[in-house]
Amino acid sequence: MSEILHSRAHIRSAVRSLADVLEIEQAPWHQNMPAHNTYDLLCQACESHADRMALRFVMKGEPAAPESSITYRELRWRVTQAANAFHRAGILKGKAVSLLMPNLPQTHYALLGAQAAGIASPINPMLEAEHIAGIINETGAEALVALAPLPGTDIWDKAMDVVDRCPGIRVVFAASSRQYLDQPEEALIEDMFAKSRKPKRNDVAILDFDTALDAEESDRLVSAREFDEFDVCSYFHTGGTTGFPKIAAHTHLNETFIAWTLGAILPADNVLLCGLPLFHVNGAMVTGLAAFHSGAEVVMLTPSGYRGQGVLHNFWKLVERFKATSFSAVPTIYAALADLPIGDADISTLRYAVCGAAPLPSEVARRFESASGIQLFEGYGLTEGACVSSCNPPLGERRFGTVGIRLPHQQIKVWKIDSNGNATEECNGGEVGVIGICGPNVFPGYLRHLDNQGIWLRPGWLNTGDLGYFDEDGYLHLTGRAKELIIRGGHNIDPAMIEDVLLKVPFVTAVAAVGQPDVHAGELPVAYVTIKPGYIANTDDLLVVARELIPERAAIPVRIEILEKMPLTAIGKVAKAELRLRAAEHVFQQLLAAHDIPAKIQVRTDLRRGTTAFIECVVENSPQVHELLGNFAIPVELSPLGQ
């Protein structure tokens, strides 16, 4: 068993097995945590590592791109100044600041500063203005931090649209990227801001974020706020592609606990590459608060992260330049890196890579490790659990095909449930059931009361919606996502059964299997694939492979479609919700065409009704359209063709 040191600063350990986790748990967590709010946790880290580099940032993903750097001392100053600027703007405990930001150093200042003043509410800037406004109105945010005008982005214009929809917003902080640009570009964006759109409302103040921070004290919170560990510190929205996003509340305890316990599994001296967005809990915690708590150096790879100009193309050279020791990404990124030659790049400093936020296909992991020589460690967590609940320990055994062992002081159990979704009893080892989590990391609930219905298996036990089992050594195996199961005539089909087979085809780069609506079976499996550039493939050949290798007859896709590009969410997950809409649209188009009914069809998410088919057709055909499509579970809205 590893030698483990408990201290008020860190859990310092070499966790290699569940036995080490149990040893750590001999000491009570509550008394040993160094702080119980995110601001104090950050300040302690900044004091311990004052002259160490906290952040390095590049605007472009070129190997020799200019960089900006921030020490831990400077990080504390800027976060404190941000908190004081928000306080001056009227943000008190319980009041929210919304962030509409890409990955910039200012995003960290705003995120942690808002938590010190009130509540931080980071929002995906790629959402539609309607969704963003809905989130802001739901949280009651009174201030907004938004990226100032920048070529190639529409965030500022979108922010102005949002402000006009959100009467609660009283002040907008414009965060500029000019300090990271050369002089000609700096002059350009200053001119863009001067000419930019402003709110139609005349009761909204527009302030320069950096100028506002410069005017504030940097050594103390002028609010003299007294924190409670159960105060809400952040709102993270989940999804946003399947209807109105759910808004998960995090307490200071949730986030400080995760930051503290991550020290049990991650080595010290980390230089982490940050490519995931900070509006997502993985980016905000793994390459934010948890990294800062441990004194790590975080390298921010452009405002757009992995999507940034040149980042993936030059990835191995960026590893060499920054002497990176680790990075976290999603399966689509690892699939891309598996096809990227390392060339003459020196990546010897890279110890391991971590995959989270989406299930990792085994074939993607195999290809990445074979191409790079880097071990890939998969973890498991969710927004509602403040980021992470289990992980293959980088200092211990990586068990391929699992999401590792639970983190100290968290509980994970696999449950049998009744028809009402309540846990009845624990599953035996090796027996598949619903995964539940319990511990100081588990959120208090969603902001909207109706969203909390059915989320608890038992008091304190969150229903993750995931299916899995434990092996004899306490490693957790995921077997599927309950809501992603394709249900064909009552038969549950795991999409991975289809995806894993098609990913073994050498020229296939990505696969996503979803359910296509069917009148008789409810759903039928279909698969969407992308292929390597330069290859010619046809769906008939892929269907032959599927029929030969997919072990379950019901899981064989009825259709395979080749896409030029796989739709992705903002953090790089395959956007299966978008593919389900596409599949429904295809079915409706085929059905109406078979009856010679001309129509324009769009299946999309409606905020009130969920997935809805919007169909333009000749008025005389409306009764027949209703008759044909009325047997599906998707609501239909008709309008006259051409209007």
RAPEKA-V277026 format. One record per helix or strand of 3 or more residues. SS is the DSSP state (h for helix, s for strand). FROM is the first residue (numbers start at 0). TO is the last residue. Records with the same first field share a line. If there is no record, write none. Layout:
BEGIN
SS->FROM-TO ; FROM-TO
END
This chain:
BEGIN
h->17-23 ; 28-31 ; 37-47 ; 71-87 ; 104-116 ; 128-138 ; 154-164 ; 177-179 ; 182-194 ; 208-213 ; 251-263 ; 280-292 ; 304-306 ; 314-321 ; 330-337 ; 361-371 ; 382-384 ; 448-451 ; 481-483 ; 494-502 ; 538-548 ; 552-554 ; 575-593 ; 618-628
s->52-57 ; 66-70 ; 95-99 ; 118-121 ; 142-146 ; 170-174 ; 204-207 ; 231-237 ; 245-250 ; 270-273 ; 296-300 ; 325-328 ; 351-354 ; 375-379 ; 409-416 ; 422-425 ; 432-438 ; 455-457 ; 460-469 ; 475-480 ; 485-487 ; 490-492 ; 507-517 ; 521-530 ; 558-561 ; 598-605 ; 609-616 ; 634-639
END
